[in-house]
């Protein structure tokens, strides 16, 4: 059986997410954010697949100050090796992430909630939309909102991936082989944002809260 994130850490991640989903603060609740991104103004030049072999039917959409898409969630365990993430637990494990911590080390997928964006291609270049490493994201699954950072890039034709820590905080099985979810997950990426340092989940929460409220006030 895989070793799970220690209970204290798991609780800390959920505490960071809970103020925006379970305190009755409708201004930044999951339902309010989903209502804001209900309509899609497509900004990608093509469509993405959720998984290899699946239909290409997922657009990247734009709204004032953010881009968003709705896909599944596959578990990314890449980065700094740990008990949870490594060659022993993930046959596709890579010891690097596209973006690194402030001290130069690789991101820790088992500890840091991060999302993966597709590599730049003719379909969409995330940098052209102001989405770079450390950009802040609101990830919504069912009634939960989790603030995360953009921490890695993936295949140029697939979308819908987040770190082990992000999956676990959202109540999704984080196992990189058997975990993830095929049900809807909405990813809202805030343009020209950055959590400083990238490895600080607290910074992502603080910045994400402010940006989510600004998004809901925008017209």
Buried (B, 14 or more C-beta within 10 A) or exposed (E): EBEBBEEEBBEBBBEBBBEBBBEEEEEBBBEBBBEBBEEBEEBBEBBBBBBEEBEEEBBBBBBEBBBBBBBBBBBBBBBBBBEBBBEEBBEEBBEEBBBBBEEEEBBBBBBBBBBBBBBEBEBBBBEEBBBBBBBBBBBBBEEBBBBBBBBBBBBBBBBBBBBBBBBBBBBBEBBBEEBBBEEBBBBBBBBEBBBEEBBBBEBBBBBBBBBBBEBBEEE
